[in-house]
Amino acid sequence: MTAPHPAAGRLASGPDRLEQDGYVVVERLGGQRHAIELLQRIGRFLPQYTGTVEHEVVHRPGHEGRAYSQSRNTIQAHTEAPGWDPSPRYLALYCHRQARCGGGHTDLLDLHTLLELLGAEDRALLTGTAVAFPGPDADREGHRPVTVPMLSYDGKRPVLRFSYNLLTAADYDAPLDAAPPPEHLPLGQRGIDLAHRVGELFARHRTRVLVPDGALLIWDNQRMLHARSQYADERRHLTRYWIAA
């Protein structure tokens, strides 16, 4: 699903593909500056984990053993910044150079599809049990996490907060070999089981997007789960943006 730049203005008003499908790829933008201009029509840029509004998603040595954006490892299903209040409404990736190795996909799954596939017990766990999501000041004394159900609603609009890694390893950017005992995890064994079921469904029903060079992928972070496939090409380079509606 792609849209040429002349049609990109539809993202700012009226029913469009971003609203209907939860994501859109915009190609032939003419450079990163035009991507930024388009995103500013949608909302306001938010500071990310390091305090900057741009985060370079590119391989950096030192992260080989972690599920982290600047590693080349697989990253499991999650929504971005679930411990922020509110969490970013939209995420965007501008692609400078995509991996040429067959990996590096951004994978997406719509919450509406997930809810149809999950059983009643799992849906109840999503909506009825509060989870403590660590926020930007998690390492500071007196920090209070955002403690809310993984799925809530703002009127009729869903607000999804989910992290496979948090439920299974108590860490957003977990070490690949992390295996803490269930009693050290936010929801114990129930959370582990839910994360595994969501991960299995995600793998079977995801939409795989390999963002083309010079293109922009935008998705609704409060509706869509996302993940990334492993890749080997160290020249892969994207820039990530968080956007408040």
Protein Blocks (a to p, Z undefined) as FASTA:
>chain_A
ZZdfklmmmmmgojdfklmnopacdehkopaklmmmmmmmmmccdddfkopabdcdddde
hilmpccfkbcbdcddddehklbccddfbdcdddfbdcfehpaiacdddfklmmmmpcfk
lmmmmmmpccddddfklmpghiacddddfbdcehjaccddddfklmmnopabacfkbccd
fklpfnlmmlmmmmmmmmmmmmmmmccddddehiacdddfklbccdddddfblkbccddd
dddZZ
